[in-house]
Amino acid sequence: MNTLIVLPVFISGAEIAFILFIVLMVFGADKVPEIARGLGKGMRQIKDATNDIKSEITKSAEKQGLDVDITKDVRKEIDKVKEDVKEITGPVKRKF
């Protein structure tokens, strides 16, 4: 028997405020800005690293003569699927 566990994806404003309150109580008001600054720097480094990796992959693909603009192909496939769905659901649609 397979069971699927669905976790909530979105956090409300009250939950964020509660988490910030707990962080404030645990670390204190003087440490929170340092923690936030460190998290911000870490996130920036991760973003820069992923951008560097993307640019290296793009450069190497261009050197190999590969098509790096796959968005056109993906868009065409999405449009095909939309048209297929419209063809199938066209006679089934009902006006409410």
C-alpha angles and dihedrals in degrees: 000000000000119000125193120212114203116200121200110257101193127062119207125227092255092055092050090050090050092050091049090049091052091047089050092050095047101043103024131234095280095055099044096078091049091050092048091048091051092048090049092051091048093050090048091052091050091049092049091048093051091048090051091050091049092050092048091050091048092049093049092047091051090050090052091050095246122150106255096181100080093153090089091055092046091048090051091051092048091050090050091052091048091052091048091051091048091051092050098042097037096089092037099053116109129196114233 
